[in-house]
């Protein structure tokens, strides 16, 4: 019974040791920014009864989101702070409790 439990922990630790590369993080961030841009544009233009998805390209959706990040430095600092907190949580704190 105990050996089966150890085997499960070994499988979990192997699965947990697979880390994402920088390319995968950048791709995930790019997709997240596009999704935020689409949601923001659809909500804004829905009040004007315009189907913005039929008129917009990827750059039209991506630029307002990036502009929001760099328009006010407090928003950018908060995003960097939240990314740092998530990194601290998943990389440093959670593995100590597993």
C-alpha positions as CSV (number, residue, x, y, z in Angstrom):
1,X,0.0,0.0,0.0
2,X,2.8,2.4,0.9
3,X,4.7,1.6,-2.3
4,X,1.7,2.6,-4.5
5,X,1.5,5.9,-2.7
6,X,5.2,6.6,-3.3
7,X,4.8,5.8,-7.0
8,X,2.0,8.3,-7.3
9,X,4.2,11.0,-5.7
10,X,7.0,10.2,-8.1
11,X,4.6,10.6,-11.1
12,X,3.3,13.9,-9.6
13,X,6.8,15.2,-9.1
14,X,7.8,14.3,-12.7
15,X,4.7,16.1,-14.0
16,X,5.4,19.1,-11.8
17,X,9.0,19.3,-12.9
18,X,8.1,20.0,-16.5
19,X,8.3,23.8,-16.8
20,X,7.2,26.0,-19.6
21,X,9.8,27.8,-21.8
22,X,9.9,31.5,-22.4
23,X,8.3,31.0,-25.8
24,X,5.3,29.2,-24.3
25,X,4.9,32.0,-21.8
26,X,5.0,34.7,-24.5
27,X,2.6,32.8,-26.6
28,X,0.2,32.4,-23.7
29,X,0.5,36.1,-22.9
30,X,-0.1,37.1,-26.5
31,X,-3.3,35.0,-26.6
32,X,-4.4,36.5,-23.3
33,X,-4.0,40.0,-24.6
34,X,-5.9,39.2,-27.8
35,X,-8.7,37.7,-25.8
36,X,-8.9,40.8,-23.5
37,X,-8.9,43.0,-26.6
38,X,-11.7,41.1,-28.2
39,X,-13.8,41.1,-25.1
40,X,-13.3,44.9,-24.6
41,X,-14.1,45.8,-28.2
42,X,-17.2,43.6,-28.3
43,X,-18.5,45.1,-25.0
44,X,-17.8,48.7,-26.2
45,X,-19.2,48.3,-29.7
46,X,-22.2,46.2,-28.7
47,X,-23.8,49.3,-27.2
48,X,-23.5,51.0,-30.6
49,X,-25.0,47.9,-32.3
50,X,-21.9,47.3,-34.4
51,X,-20.5,43.8,-34.9
52,X,-16.9,44.7,-34.5
53,X,-15.6,41.2,-35.1
54,X,-16.5,41.3,-38.7
55,X,-14.5,44.5,-39.2
56,X,-11.4,44.1,-37.0
57,X,-8.0,42.5,-37.6
58,X,-5.7,41.0,-34.9
59,X,-3.7,44.3,-34.7
60,X,-6.9,46.3,-34.1
61,X,-7.8,44.0,-31.2
62,X,-4.3,43.9,-29.7
63,X,-3.4,47.6,-29.8
64,X,-6.0,48.9,-27.4
65,X,-5.0,46.3,-24.8
66,X,-1.3,47.2,-25.1
67,X,-2.2,50.9,-25.1
68,X,-4.1,50.4,-21.8
69,X,-1.0,48.8,-20.2
70,X,1.4,51.6,-21.2
71,X,-1.0,54.5,-20.9
72,X,-0.8,54.6,-17.1
73,X,2.3,53.3,-15.4
74,X,0.3,52.2,-12.4
75,X,-1.6,49.6,-14.5
76,X,1.7,48.3,-15.8
77,X,3.2,48.1,-12.3
78,X,0.2,46.3,-11.0
79,X,0.4,43.7,-13.8
80,X,4.1,43.2,-13.2
81,X,3.4,42.9,-9.4
82,X,0.6,40.3,-10.0
83,X,2.8,38.3,-12.3
84,X,5.5,38.3,-9.7
85,X,3.1,37.2,-7.0
86,X,1.9,34.3,-9.2
87,X,5.5,33.3,-9.8
88,X,6.3,33.4,-6.1
89,X,3.2,31.3,-5.3
90,X,3.7,28.6,-7.9
91,X,7.5,28.3,-7.9
92,X,8.5,29.0,-4.4
93,X,5.6,28.5,-2.0
94,X,3.5,25.6,-3.3
95,X,6.4,23.1,-3.8
96,X,7.2,23.4,-0.1
97,X,3.8,22.3,0.8
98,X,3.6,19.3,-1.6
